[in-house]
């Protein structure tokens, strides 16, 4: 499936049915199918509206050239060679057709130009057929009503209005049927890189993509990391849908080959230190997202995490399963993005606690061993908070020694807290903790899984230290290129 419209463009089953309805006629090559898919999904030359303009301008040019189309639908049935001959005969003047020195033709008006060929005319014919027939012909009548006037003496204003109308139709279609409708421009950059990289994302891919010559969009390592995460998630969803549609098991090798990140066995290493979380069996439903889990804690009534801790936890939570599968790449994110963020901010504001020329060497970066220690410390803190929550839940109802022991431990921990937010009656504290129990569990789980993933990735602390020092040199060189050689371009994505 890699390299087909099913994985390059993540659209719904209904959209792919619409697409196949106009391409499964035995005349469309694989190259043409991909070109048409790209036309619908992302337009041309980073301009999604250009195909809509080209279609409208073509119909007006054919009318000016004497093609005699009774309706826009007649465009579909003419051979491209016949259309080119008609356009060539009428080229020049106010026809909207120009001729290059090599004899090829191009559409032109104040909105731009577009070189014509038999292949491109065929794309526009199929685009018209698609817009008329998609969504079970829902838009057919309005498309014809919009385009038919262009076959009868229309001017540039009518071309502009028709362009807007068709572009709006395609935009709404993408919003409905494409998972990555808003992200398509950025995904195009990633697709181009992944095609050359072999369609596999590993620990080194985020850094390699970030510094690649073709990446002019994702200006920070963090932006590259999370862009690839979103791309992998979207591609996985597309493959899962294809598996269902094709009647294949999602673990089928042919489908897994199209995934950028191999799936992880959820039972490969079951944690045995989840007793406290399990005891909170009546906790509220899990937050909808990692960001929601952390926000519930950070912005709740109780002072659970500091702003500095929240800044550290945010990328851990956002990395999610993608980060667990790529622990080394995630360690780079946690260690070196704070340095890049500080560099970008200092250049933007002119204020810095450390000169840029010194900061690029990453002397402030937290070592990978330091990251693990910090995760362990925060995980312990989350467990303590869950113990307090459970103690408040138990109250005086300590029916057995275990519950009594947990309550005693929780009460002891609570007495150590000095924040004014904890100076309230037990029933109020119990209510406040109940609102963040699910968030505490989610954050604790994320920290534990990330720490375990790093332990699997680096066999010894010596390996971890060596990897950090090698990465510090790589990031220092990249930062020097970005912020010393071309400081004017050093803005954060």
Secondary structure, DSSP 8 states (H G I E B T S, - for coil): -TTSHHHHS-B-HHHHHHHHHHHTTTT--HHHHHHHHHHHHH-BTTBTTHHHHHHHHHHHHHHHTT---SSGGGGGGS-HHHHHHHHHHT-STTSSEEE-TTS-EEEEETTEEEE--HHHHHHHHHHHHHHHHHHHHTTHHHHHHHHGGGGSS--HHHHHHHHHHHHHHHHHHHHHHBTTTTTHHHHHHHHHHHHHHTS---TTHHHHHHTSTT--S--SHHHHHHHHHHHHHHHHHHHHHHHHHHT--TT-HHHHTT-SS----TTSS--S--HHHHH-TT-----SSHHHHHHHHHTSSS--S-HHHHHHHHHHHHHHHHHHHTHHHHHHHHHHHHHHHHHHHHHHHS--SS-HHHHTT-TT---HHHHHHHHHHHHHHHHHHHHHHHHHHHTT---SHHHHHHHHHHHHHHHT---GGG-S-HHHHHHHHHTTHHHHHHHHHHHHHHHHHHHHH-SSHHHHHHHHHHHHHHHHHHHHIIIIISGGG----
